[in-house]
Amino acid sequence: MIRSYPFAMLFVVARVVFLIPAVNHLGELGIVSDVGTCNIAAYFLPTLIISWKSIFGHKPAKHALAKSAAAS
Amino acid sequence: MSTAPGTLRHYSFQAKHLLFATFGLMALVVFVLYDLPFVTTAAGQHFAKVKWWLVPHGVAGLAALVLVPLQFSNRLRAHHWQLHRIMGRIYVGSVFIAAPIAVPIAVMQGPPVLIMASIVQSGGWLVTTAIALYCVVTARSRSIASG
């Protein structure tokens, strides 16, 4: 479900991004770039969010590493 | 994904609440700045040729947008399991209505450069929702099989 919802959010997010003057001034090119970028984000962001802890989580403490090394 | 009632935490502010609050504000901005003028002014004529396609697309899309934040509620899932399942079914049904209709709307309404973007978005929405449905169904059948 978390991978599905960004595609629903895209309807709102793409329009909000298009309110940014720098994007708005680009006209049709701005719309296409905006929607295309939001589409790509909708495909990849959920994976990043799901994997966030495993990528950026805290490293195991030294004593825990030493304990597991002793156990093995 | 399921949370046992015994392990349910008391209410606390989480990142998802901030995300959904921000998204709600953004949806309000979009409604006021983009959608309301098409209803209240003559600008609505811009969508005259697709107006009957917009009705099911809009209703189903709105249902999908509103229902999913509730699907991520651990409390709702733990205490109102049946409601969670009904809303999940409505969400899946809404996606299977709203996503395919977006393509003919993009073709008829244009601009042509957005047709492919619409196909990619609708395809992604359909596929990811179908995968979610498959995961729910297989997880349920596994839990039934295991007793």
gemmi code that builds the backbone of each chain (N, CA, C; Angstrom):
import gemmi

chains = {
    "A": [
        ("MET", (0.823, -1.210, 0.000), (0.000, 0.000, 0.000), (0.861, 1.266, 0.000)),
        ("ILE", (1.988, 1.188, 0.702), (2.857, 2.374, 0.779), (3.473, 2.682, -0.586)),
        ("ARG", (3.573, 1.661, -1.442), (4.098, 1.909, -2.794), (3.023, 2.453, -3.722)),
        ("SER", (1.782, 2.222, -3.381), (0.666, 2.637, -4.222), (0.271, 4.094, -3.979)),
        ("TYR", (0.321, 4.520, -2.729), (-0.200, 5.845, -2.389), (0.539, 7.003, -3.058)),
        ("PRO", (1.869, 6.935, -3.238), (2.539, 8.053, -3.915), (1.950, 8.378, -5.290)),
        ("PHE", (1.403, 7.383, -5.979), (0.805, 7.663, -7.283), (-0.486, 8.454, -7.129)),
        ("ALA", (-1.195, 8.243, -6.023), (-2.370, 9.054, -5.745), (-1.944, 10.465, -5.324)),
        ("MET", (-0.860, 10.537, -4.531), (-0.360, 11.834, -4.074), (0.161, 12.678, -5.228)),
        ("LEU", (0.576, 11.996, -6.289), (1.171, 12.687, -7.433), (0.230, 13.752, -7.998)),
        ("PHE", (-1.060, 13.460, -7.973), (-2.072, 14.397, -8.470), (-1.951, 15.745, -7.761)),
        ("VAL", (-1.731, 15.701, -6.466), (-1.640, 16.929, -5.669), (-0.231, 17.512, -5.728)),
        ("VAL", (0.772, 16.653, -5.543), (2.155, 17.137, -5.422), (2.616, 17.814, -6.718)),
        ("ALA", (2.290, 17.222, -7.865), (2.723, 17.807, -9.139), (2.134, 19.202, -9.323)),
        ("ARG", (0.900, 19.394, -8.888), (0.270, 20.713, -9.019), (0.875, 21.728, -8.050)),
        ("VAL", (1.247, 21.254, -6.857), (1.887, 22.164, -5.895), (3.269, 22.577, -6.405)),
        ("VAL", (4.015, 21.618, -6.953), (5.347, 21.941, -7.494), (5.216, 22.945, -8.635)),
        ("PHE", (4.144, 22.812, -9.420), (3.958, 23.728, -10.552), (3.639, 25.148, -10.091)),
        ("LEU", (3.277, 25.314, -8.816), (3.038, 26.663, -8.283), (4.344, 27.426, -8.053)),
        ("ILE", (5.463, 26.682, -7.992), (6.760, 27.338, -7.801), (7.034, 28.200, -9.040)),
        ("PRO", (7.284, 29.501, -8.856), (7.423, 30.389, -10.012), (8.446, 29.913, -11.053)),
        ("ALA", (9.590, 29.391, -10.582), (10.629, 28.960, -11.528), (10.125, 27.835, -12.435)),
        ("VAL", (9.284, 26.970, -11.899), (8.722, 25.876, -12.700), (7.583, 26.406, -13.563)),
        ("ASN", (6.782, 27.257, -12.970), (5.607, 27.820, -13.664), (6.010, 28.599, -14.911)),
        ("HIS", (7.132, 29.332, -14.827), (7.564, 30.158, -15.963), (8.012, 29.324, -17.156)),
        ("LEU", (8.297, 28.048, -16.928), (8.741, 27.189, -18.032), (7.588, 26.772, -18.940)),
        ("GLY", (6.366, 26.977, -18.491), (5.204, 26.626, -19.317), (5.035, 25.126, -19.487)),
        ("GLU", (4.806, 24.701, -20.739), (4.539, 23.280, -21.007), (5.739, 22.404, -20.644)),
        ("LEU", (6.944, 22.924, -20.895), (8.155, 22.174, -20.528), (8.188, 21.950, -19.017)),
        ("GLY", (7.766, 22.966, -18.280), (7.719, 22.860, -16.820), (6.738, 21.800, -16.373)),
        ("ILE", (5.560, 21.752, -17.030), (4.552, 20.742, -16.660), (5.099, 19.343, -16.893)),
        ("VAL", (5.697, 19.147, -18.081), (6.200, 17.815, -18.430), (7.329, 17.390, -17.487)),
        ("SER", (8.251, 18.320, -17.223), (9.367, 17.995, -16.318), (8.847, 17.695, -14.918)),
        ("ASP", (7.895, 18.506, -14.489), (7.318, 18.363, -13.154), (6.646, 16.993, -13.016)),
        ("VAL", (5.748, 16.680, -13.946), (5.006, 15.415, -13.845), (5.963, 14.222, -13.996)),
        ("GLY", (6.915, 14.338, -14.930), (7.880, 13.243, -15.137), (8.713, 12.992, -13.886)),
        ("THR", (9.213, 14.074, -13.278), (10.041, 13.927, -12.070), (9.229, 13.356, -10.914)),
        ("CYS", (7.998, 13.832, -10.779), (7.142, 13.317, -9.701), (6.819, 11.836, -9.926)),
        ("ASN", (6.637, 11.456, -11.185), (6.404, 10.042, -11.505), (7.579, 9.175, -11.068)),
        ("ILE", (8.774, 9.631, -11.418), (9.985, 8.866, -11.053), (10.097, 8.778, -9.534)),
        ("ALA", (9.835, 9.909, -8.867), (9.887, 9.920, -7.397), (8.874, 8.937, -6.812)),
        ("ALA", (7.682, 8.867, -7.431), (6.648, 7.957, -6.915), (7.093, 6.503, -7.026)),
        ("TYR", (7.916, 6.194, -8.028), (8.407, 4.824, -8.171), (9.489, 4.494, -7.137)),
        ("PHE", (10.346, 5.476, -6.825), (11.533, 5.154, -6.025), (11.468, 5.584, -4.553)),
        ("LEU", (10.714, 6.642, -4.250), (10.700, 7.135, -2.865), (10.214, 6.103, -1.834)),
        ("PRO", (9.144, 5.331, -2.152), (8.694, 4.351, -1.152), (9.776, 3.352, -0.752)),
        ("THR", (10.573, 2.935, -1.734), (11.654, 1.993, -1.423), (12.657, 2.637, -0.475)),
        ("LEU", (12.952, 3.915, -0.729), (13.889, 4.631, 0.138), (13.330, 4.738, 1.553)),
        ("ILE", (12.021, 5.045, 1.650), (11.400, 5.189, 2.976), (11.386, 3.854, 3.712)),
        ("ILE", (11.023, 2.790, 2.977), (10.969, 1.455, 3.604), (12.361, 1.037, 4.084)),
        ("SER", (13.383, 1.349, 3.279), (14.749, 0.900, 3.613), (15.514, 1.913, 4.461)),
        ("TRP", (14.825, 2.970, 4.878), (15.513, 4.078, 5.560), (16.341, 3.600, 6.749)),
        ("LYS", (15.721, 2.786, 7.599), (16.414, 2.364, 8.828), (17.623, 1.494, 8.511)),
        ("SER", (17.475, 0.636, 7.510), (18.600, -0.249, 7.203), (19.735, 0.516, 6.516)),
        ("ILE", (19.404, 1.625, 5.850), (20.446, 2.413, 5.187), (21.080, 3.401, 6.161)),
        ("PHE", (20.219, 4.143, 6.864), (20.717, 5.240, 7.704), (20.597, 4.949, 9.202)),
        ("GLY", (20.218, 3.717, 9.550), (20.028, 3.389, 10.963), (21.327, 3.444, 11.742)),
        ("HIS", (21.176, 3.403, 13.078), (22.366, 3.455, 13.927), (23.191, 2.186, 13.768)),
        ("LYS", (24.502, 2.393, 13.792), (25.389, 1.233, 13.739), (25.353, 0.542, 15.102)),
        ("PRO", (25.555, -0.789, 15.144), (25.537, -1.463, 16.437), (26.667, -0.963, 17.332)),
        ("ALA", (26.364, -0.877, 18.605), (27.354, -0.371, 19.561), (28.550, -1.313, 19.637)),
        ("LYS", (29.691, -0.726, 20.055), (30.922, -1.502, 20.083), (30.820, -2.725, 21.002)),
        ("HIS", (30.143, -2.492, 22.159), (30.064, -3.613, 23.121), (29.189, -4.729, 22.558)),
        ("ALA", (28.174, -4.356, 21.727), (27.328, -5.389, 21.129), (28.119, -6.183, 20.093)),
        ("LEU", (28.983, -5.468, 19.354), (29.825, -6.154, 18.365), (30.797, -7.108, 19.075)),
        ("ALA", (31.376, -6.602, 20.185), (32.329, -7.423, 20.936), (31.651, -8.646, 21.523)),
        ("LYS", (30.408, -8.450, 21.970), (29.640, -9.552, 22.571), (29.356, -10.633, 21.523)),
        ("SER", (28.939, -10.183, 20.305), (28.609, -11.162, 19.275), (29.884, -11.870, 18.798)),
        ("ALA", (31.009, -11.120, 18.794), (32.281, -11.736, 18.387), (32.699, -12.779, 19.412)),
        ("ALA", (32.485, -12.467, 20.685), (32.824, -13.421, 21.744), (31.948, -14.658, 21.683)),
        ("ALA", (30.714, -14.436, 21.348), (29.771, -15.565, 21.283), (30.117, -16.506, 20.132)),
        ("SER", (30.614, -15.916, 19.040), (30.962, -16.775, 17.900), (32.356, -17.354, 18.070)),
    ],
    "B": [
        ("MET", (2.857, -6.194, 8.860), (2.157, -4.931, 8.950), (1.148, -4.899, 10.085)),
        ("SER", (0.677, -6.089, 10.505), (-0.357, -6.081, 11.527), (0.251, -5.801, 12.898)),
        ("THR", (-0.528, -5.171, 13.718), (-0.071, -4.813, 15.052), (-0.962, -5.492, 16.068)),
        ("ALA", (-0.363, -6.275, 16.900), (-1.158, -6.941, 17.926), (-1.636, -5.906, 18.923)),
        ("PRO", (-2.891, -6.018, 19.385), (-3.416, -5.015, 20.316), (-2.554, -4.832, 21.551)),
        ("GLY", (-1.938, -5.930, 22.020), (-1.126, -5.843, 23.221), (0.120, -5.004, 23.053)),
        ("THR", (0.618, -4.933, 21.810), (1.857, -4.199, 21.565), (1.591, -2.785, 21.061)),
        ("LEU", (0.316, -2.409, 20.990), (-0.021, -1.102, 20.441), (0.477, 0.011, 21.360)),
        ("ARG", (1.194, 0.975, 20.771), (1.708, 2.080, 21.559), (0.620, 3.113, 21.774)),
        ("HIS", (0.764, 3.883, 22.841), (-0.154, 4.993, 23.055), (0.120, 6.055, 22.000)),
        ("TYR", (-0.874, 6.955, 21.849), (-0.763, 7.969, 20.806), (0.480, 8.814, 20.991)),
        ("SER", (1.238, 8.966, 19.930), (2.365, 9.877, 19.934), (2.522, 10.414, 18.530)),
        ("PHE", (3.054, 11.604, 18.448), (3.208, 12.242, 17.146), (4.336, 11.564, 16.383)),
        ("GLN", (4.013, 11.087, 15.181), (5.005, 10.397, 14.369), (5.206, 11.133, 13.052)),
        ("ALA", (6.251, 10.722, 12.331), (6.560, 11.372, 11.047), (5.400, 11.260, 10.075)),
        ("LYS", (4.683, 10.132, 10.127), (3.582, 9.952, 9.169), (2.469, 10.977, 9.409)),
        ("HIS", (2.282, 11.387, 10.675), (1.264, 12.397, 10.953), (1.642, 13.737, 10.323)),
        ("LEU", (2.926, 14.072, 10.424), (3.411, 15.305, 9.795), (3.239, 15.229, 8.285)),
        ("LEU", (3.561, 14.064, 7.723), (3.442, 13.869, 6.269), (1.999, 14.053, 5.812)),
        ("PHE", (1.070, 13.415, 6.525), (-0.327, 13.494, 6.107), (-0.918, 14.882, 6.356)),
        ("ALA", (-0.460, 15.560, 7.419), (-0.929, 16.931, 7.669), (-0.442, 17.852, 6.556)),
        ("THR", (0.825, 17.712, 6.177), (1.376, 18.514, 5.076), (0.635, 18.223, 3.786)),
        ("PHE", (0.377, 16.941, 3.547), (-0.309, 16.559, 2.326), (-1.746, 17.095, 2.308)),
        ("GLY", (-2.398, 17.104, 3.468), (-3.749, 17.655, 3.557), (-3.766, 19.134, 3.214)),
        ("LEU", (-2.754, 19.866, 3.711), (-2.647, 21.293, 3.394), (-2.424, 21.495, 1.890)),
        ("MET", (-1.551, 20.664, 1.332), (-1.271, 20.767, -0.103), (-2.536, 20.475, -0.918)),
        ("ALA", (-3.308, 19.487, -0.492), (-4.547, 19.142, -1.196), (-5.529, 20.302, -1.136)),
        ("LEU", (-5.556, 20.982, 0.015), (-6.444, 22.142, 0.168), (-6.031, 23.269, -0.777)),
        ("VAL", (-4.722, 23.508, -0.850), (-4.194, 24.547, -1.756), (-4.561, 24.224, -3.210)),
        ("VAL", (-4.379, 22.961, -3.584), (-4.685, 22.540, -4.959), (-6.177, 22.703, -5.241)),
        ("PHE", (-7.005, 22.338, -4.267), (-8.454, 22.450, -4.463), (-8.862, 23.907, -4.674)),
        ("VAL", (-8.304, 24.794, -3.836), (-8.694, 26.212, -3.917), (-8.136, 26.869, -5.178)),
        ("LEU", (-6.874, 26.599, -5.507), (-6.229, 27.311, -6.611), (-6.494, 26.694, -7.986)),
        ("TYR", (-6.654, 25.372, -8.045), (-6.791, 24.712, -9.345), (-8.226, 24.271, -9.646)),
        ("ASP", (-8.834, 23.568, -8.674), (-10.099, 22.886, -8.973), (-11.321, 23.776, -8.805)),
        ("LEU", (-11.310, 24.608, -7.768), (-12.481, 25.452, -7.499), (-12.810, 26.399, -8.660)),
        ("PRO", (-11.802, 27.052, -9.276), (-12.130, 27.943, -10.405), (-12.831, 27.223, -11.564)),
        ("PHE", (-12.536, 25.935, -11.748), (-13.181, 25.195, -12.835), (-14.653, 24.913, -12.536)),
        ("VAL", (-14.994, 24.931, -11.258), (-16.393, 24.688, -10.871), (-17.174, 25.993, -10.830)),
        ("THR", (-16.525, 27.046, -10.330), (-17.257, 28.293, -10.064), (-17.209, 29.292, -11.220)),
        ("THR", (-16.286, 29.148, -12.158), (-16.180, 30.133, -13.238), (-16.356, 29.450, -14.597)),
        ("ALA", (-16.297, 30.263, -15.653), (-16.454, 29.739, -17.011), (-15.255, 28.903, -17.449)),
        ("ALA", (-14.189, 28.903, -16.640), (-13.012, 28.093, -16.981), (-13.348, 26.609, -17.036)),
        ("GLY", (-14.495, 26.238, -16.449), (-14.932, 24.844, -16.477), (-15.163, 24.322, -17.881)),
        ("GLN", (-15.410, 25.237, -18.823), (-15.608, 24.833, -20.226), (-14.365, 24.162, -20.804)),
        ("HIS", (-13.229, 24.437, -20.164), (-11.962, 23.829, -20.607), (-12.050, 22.303, -20.596)),
        ("PHE", (-12.851, 21.772, -19.656), (-12.969, 20.311, -19.527), (-14.304, 19.787, -20.069)),
        ("ALA", (-14.954, 20.600, -20.910), (-16.304, 20.227, -21.376), (-16.330, 18.872, -22.074)),
        ("LYS", (-15.316, 18.585, -22.896), (-15.376, 17.344, -23.673), (-15.052, 16.091, -22.855)),
        ("VAL", (-14.530, 16.259, -21.665), (-14.237, 15.074, -20.829), (-15.023, 15.085, -19.522)),
        ("LYS", (-16.060, 15.927, -19.445), (-16.705, 16.113, -18.135), (-17.319, 14.820, -17.596)),
        ("TRP", (-17.835, 13.952, -18.487), (-18.441, 12.705, -18.001), (-17.391, 11.668, -17.625)),
        ("TRP", (-16.188, 11.820, -18.156), (-15.088, 10.952, -17.723), (-14.554, 11.420, -16.370)),
        ("LEU", (-14.660, 12.737, -16.150), (-14.093, 13.290, -14.907), (-14.882, 12.870, -13.666)),
        ("VAL", (-16.179, 12.581, -13.849), (-17.007, 12.258, -12.675), (-16.513, 10.973, -11.987)),
        ("PRO", (-16.455, 9.824, -12.698), (-15.955, 8.622, -12.007), (-14.486, 8.747, -11.598)),
        ("HIS", (-13.682, 9.426, -12.457), (-12.260, 9.596, -12.142), (-12.096, 10.430, -10.864)),
        ("GLY", (-12.857, 11.503, -10.775), (-12.757, 12.392, -9.622), (-13.254, 11.752, -8.339)),
        ("VAL", (-14.414, 11.091, -8.431), (-14.997, 10.473, -7.222), (-14.083, 9.355, -6.705)),
        ("ALA", (-13.660, 8.491, -7.633), (-12.794, 7.369, -7.224), (-11.438, 7.877, -6.745)),
        ("GLY", (-10.894, 8.889, -7.439), (-9.594, 9.446, -7.036), (-9.662, 10.096, -5.668)),
        ("LEU", (-10.752, 10.817, -5.406), (-10.916, 11.461, -4.097), (-11.039, 10.407, -2.993)),
        ("ALA", (-11.801, 9.359, -3.286), (-11.943, 8.276, -2.296), (-10.580, 7.664, -1.982)),
        ("ALA", (-9.784, 7.442, -3.027), (-8.453, 6.859, -2.819), (-7.564, 7.790, -2.002)),
        ("LEU", (-7.603, 9.081, -2.326), (-6.754, 10.046, -1.611), (-7.120, 10.143, -0.133)),
        ("VAL", (-8.416, 10.070, 0.156), (-8.883, 10.266, 1.532), (-8.707, 8.996, 2.366)),
        ("LEU", (-8.912, 7.835, 1.735), (-8.949, 6.589, 2.511), (-7.577, 6.082, 2.940)),
        ("VAL", (-6.562, 6.297, 2.100), (-5.282, 5.651, 2.417), (-4.644, 6.117, 3.716)),
        ("PRO", (-4.673, 7.425, 4.050), (-4.076, 7.782, 5.346), (-4.670, 6.982, 6.505)),
        ("LEU", (-5.961, 6.662, 6.398), (-6.591, 5.867, 7.463), (-6.081, 4.424, 7.448)),
        ("GLN", (-5.689, 3.953, 6.268), (-5.159, 2.583, 6.175), (-3.824, 2.443, 6.898)),
        ("PHE", (-3.108, 3.554, 7.070), (-1.820, 3.505, 7.756), (-1.964, 3.680, 9.273)),
        ("SER", (-3.183, 3.805, 9.742), (-3.397, 3.986, 11.180), (-3.308, 2.643, 11.907)),
        ("ASN", (-2.332, 2.537, 12.797), (-2.159, 1.297, 13.561), (-3.338, 1.059, 14.506)),
        ("ARG", (-3.852, 2.154, 15.069), (-4.978, 2.021, 16.013), (-6.220, 1.516, 15.313)),
        ("LEU", (-6.491, 2.075, 14.138), (-7.675, 1.653, 13.385), (-7.556, 0.173, 12.999)),
        ("ARG", (-6.343, -0.212, 12.586), (-6.112, -1.601, 12.172), (-6.272, -2.550, 13.361)),
        ("ALA", (-5.823, -2.098, 14.521), (-5.877, -2.972, 15.693), (-7.281, -3.087, 16.279)),
        ("HIS", (-7.998, -1.956, 16.302), (-9.295, -1.939, 17.000), (-10.490, -2.111, 16.073)),
        ("HIS", (-10.338, -1.745, 14.810), (-11.468, -1.836, 13.868), (-11.008, -2.572, 12.606)),
        ("TRP", (-10.656, -3.810, 12.777), (-10.079, -4.612, 11.707), (-11.014, -4.708, 10.510)),
        ("GLN", (-12.315, -4.889, 10.808), (-13.296, -5.050, 9.731), (-13.400, -3.760, 8.903)),
        ("LEU", (-13.423, -2.623, 9.589), (-13.481, -1.325, 8.899), (-12.229, -1.122, 8.042)),
        ("HIS", (-11.083, -1.518, 8.584), (-9.817, -1.421, 7.860), (-9.895, -2.221, 6.557)),
        ("ARG", (-10.473, -3.414, 6.640), (-10.588, -4.266, 5.442), (-11.558, -3.669, 4.425)),
        ("ILE", (-12.682, -3.140, 4.911), (-13.671, -2.544, 3.991), (-13.057, -1.336, 3.279)),
        ("MET", (-12.347, -0.489, 4.029), (-11.734, 0.685, 3.408), (-10.637, 0.271, 2.431)),
        ("GLY", (-9.935, -0.795, 2.746), (-8.922, -1.314, 1.826), (-9.547, -1.766, 0.516)),
        ("ARG", (-10.698, -2.438, 0.611), (-11.393, -2.881, -0.599), (-11.863, -1.690, -1.418)),
        ("ILE", (-12.412, -0.679, -0.723), (-12.885, 0.520, -1.433), (-11.701, 1.214, -2.122)),
        ("TYR", (-10.554, 1.256, -1.417), (-9.371, 1.884, -2.017), (-8.958, 1.152, -3.292)),
        ("VAL", (-8.880, -0.165, -3.212), (-8.455, -0.941, -4.393), (-9.461, -0.733, -5.540)),
        ("GLY", (-10.751, -0.774, -5.218), (-11.777, -0.539, -6.243), (-11.649, 0.856, -6.845)),
        ("SER", (-11.392, 1.842, -5.997), (-11.243, 3.220, -6.469), (-10.069, 3.354, -7.426)),
        ("VAL", (-8.961, 2.705, -7.066), (-7.779, 2.782, -7.939), (-8.072, 2.138, -9.288)),
        ("PHE", (-8.757, 0.993, -9.267), (-9.027, 0.298, -10.526), (-10.077, 1.028, -11.369)),
        ("ILE", (-10.752, 1.999, -10.783), (-11.647, 2.864, -11.573), (-10.892, 4.118, -12.032)),
        ("ALA", (-10.235, 4.792, -11.079), (-9.642, 6.104, -11.372), (-8.428, 6.018, -12.298)),
        ("ALA", (-7.571, 5.029, -12.095), (-6.317, 4.979, -12.863), (-6.537, 4.743, -14.363)),
        ("PRO", (-7.332, 3.753, -14.776), (-7.482, 3.557, -16.226), (-8.193, 4.729, -16.918)),
        ("ILE", (-9.124, 5.377, -16.196), (-9.877, 6.475, -16.807), (-8.981, 7.688, -17.068)),
        ("ALA", (-7.875, 7.798, -16.315), (-6.972, 8.938, -16.510), (-6.368, 8.945, -17.914)),
        ("VAL", (-6.212, 7.772, -18.502), (-5.567, 7.704, -19.824), (-6.469, 8.285, -20.925)),
        ("PRO", (-7.739, 7.848, -21.070), (-8.583, 8.492, -22.076), (-8.786, 9.991, -21.839)),
        ("ILE", (-8.799, 10.398, -20.556), (-8.916, 11.834, -20.270), (-7.688, 12.573, -20.816)),
        ("ALA", (-6.491, 11.986, -20.576), (-5.264, 12.627, -21.071), (-5.243, 12.662, -22.598)),
        ("VAL", (-5.741, 11.599, -23.230), (-5.751, 11.544, -24.700), (-6.709, 12.597, -25.260)),
        ("MET", (-7.898, 12.695, -24.672), (-8.905, 13.625, -25.197), (-8.593, 15.070, -24.837)),
        ("GLN", (-8.070, 15.278, -23.640), (-7.882, 16.638, -23.149), (-6.531, 17.226, -23.543)),
        ("GLY", (-5.503, 16.370, -23.604), (-4.175, 16.868, -23.910), (-3.566, 17.620, -22.742)),
        ("PRO", (-2.422, 18.242, -22.901), (-1.588, 18.272, -24.109), (-0.974, 16.908, -24.407)),
        ("PRO", (-0.667, 16.647, -25.689), (-0.161, 15.319, -26.074), (1.098, 14.894, -25.333)),
        ("VAL", (1.911, 15.877, -24.918), (3.160, 15.512, -24.230), (2.899, 14.865, -22.870)),
        ("LEU", (1.685, 15.011, -22.356), (1.392, 14.439, -21.037), (0.739, 13.053, -21.117)),
        ("ILE", (0.473, 12.588, -22.338), (-0.201, 11.285, -22.466), (0.680, 10.172, -21.901)),
        ("MET", (1.958, 10.188, -22.283), (2.858, 9.122, -21.802), (3.031, 9.208, -20.283)),
        ("ALA", (3.133, 10.427, -19.762), (3.246, 10.590, -18.306), (2.021, 10.019, -17.614)),
        ("SER", (0.858, 10.234, -18.234), (-0.377, 9.715, -17.653), (-0.395, 8.186, -17.678)),
        ("ILE", (0.087, 7.618, -18.789), (0.130, 6.150, -18.892), (1.085, 5.569, -17.849)),
        ("VAL", (2.246, 6.217, -17.686), (3.235, 5.738, -16.710), (2.668, 5.831, -15.285)),
        ("GLN", (1.996, 6.934, -15.001), (1.421, 7.110, -13.665), (0.304, 6.101, -13.410)),
        ("SER", (-0.609, 5.992, -14.382), (-1.730, 5.060, -14.201), (-1.236, 3.621, -14.097)),
        ("GLY", (-0.269, 3.282, -14.958), (0.297, 1.924, -14.917), (0.942, 1.632, -13.581)),
        ("GLY", (1.737, 2.586, -13.096), (2.396, 2.406, -11.802), (1.394, 2.265, -10.679)),
        ("TRP", (0.357, 3.074, -10.728), (-0.673, 3.035, -9.675), (-1.402, 1.697, -9.694)),
        ("LEU", (-1.738, 1.234, -10.889), (-2.445, -0.055, -11.000), (-1.566, -1.214, -10.543)),
        ("VAL", (-0.318, -1.220, -11.018), (0.573, -2.351, -10.710), (0.874, -2.413, -9.212)),
        ("THR", (1.209, -1.253, -8.618), (1.548, -1.271, -7.188), (0.335, -1.647, -6.334)),
        ("THR", (-0.863, -1.199, -6.755), (-2.062, -1.565, -6.002), (-2.367, -3.049, -6.161)),
        ("ALA", (-2.169, -3.571, -7.372), (-2.389, -4.997, -7.590), (-1.409, -5.823, -6.754)),
        ("ILE", (-0.159, -5.349, -6.653), (0.837, -6.061, -5.831), (0.410, -6.036, -4.360)),
        ("ALA", (-0.063, -4.868, -3.897), (-0.528, -4.757, -2.507), (-1.689, -5.712, -2.246)),
        ("LEU", (-2.627, -5.772, -3.208), (-3.774, -6.675, -3.066), (-3.313, -8.136, -3.031)),
        ("TYR", (-2.363, -8.464, -3.905), (-1.824, -9.824, -3.947), (-1.169, -10.182, -2.609)),
        ("CYS", (-0.389, -9.242, -2.067), (0.285, -9.495, -0.780), (-0.733, -9.713, 0.334)),
        ("VAL", (-1.796, -8.896, 0.335), (-2.825, -9.040, 1.378), (-3.513, -10.394, 1.252)),
        ("VAL", (-3.884, -10.759, 0.016), (-4.621, -12.015, -0.194), (-3.747, -13.218, 0.154)),
        ("THR", (-2.496, -13.223, -0.300), (-1.630, -14.373, -0.023), (-1.272, -14.455, 1.455)),
        ("ALA", (-1.068, -13.308, 2.100), (-0.775, -13.317, 3.544), (-1.959, -13.878, 4.311)),
        ("ARG", (-3.154, -13.521, 3.868), (-4.362, -13.993, 4.550), (-4.524, -15.498, 4.356)),
        ("SER", (-4.290, -15.953, 3.115), (-4.461, -17.387, 2.874), (-3.392, -18.181, 3.622)),
        ("ARG", (-2.175, -17.587, 3.753), (-1.114, -18.253, 4.528), (-1.518, -18.354, 5.988)),
        ("SER", (-2.096, -17.258, 6.523), (-2.475, -17.269, 7.943), (-3.617, -18.248, 8.191)),
        ("ILE", (-4.523, -18.380, 7.196), (-5.618, -19.351, 7.337), (-5.050, -20.764, 7.291)),
        ("ALA", (-4.106, -20.984, 6.371), (-3.518, -22.320, 6.220), (-2.723, -22.730, 7.458)),
        ("SER", (-2.055, -21.731, 8.096), (-1.241, -22.069, 9.260), (-2.087, -22.215, 10.523)),
        ("GLY", (-3.373, -21.989, 10.410), (-4.232, -22.263, 11.536), (-4.777, -21.049, 12.198)),
    ],
}
model = gemmi.Model(1)
for chain_id, residues in chains.items():
    chain = gemmi.Chain(chain_id)
    for i, (resn, *xyz) in enumerate(residues, 1):
        res = gemmi.Residue()
        res.name, res.seqid = resn, gemmi.SeqId(i, " ")
        for name, pos in zip(("N", "CA", "C"), xyz):
            atom = gemmi.Atom()
            atom.name, atom.element = name, gemmi.Element(name[0])
            atom.pos, atom.b_iso = gemmi.Position(*pos), 0.0
            res.add_atom(atom)
        chain.add_residue(res)
    model.add_chain(chain)
structure = gemmi.Structure()
structure.add_model(model)
structure.setup_entities()
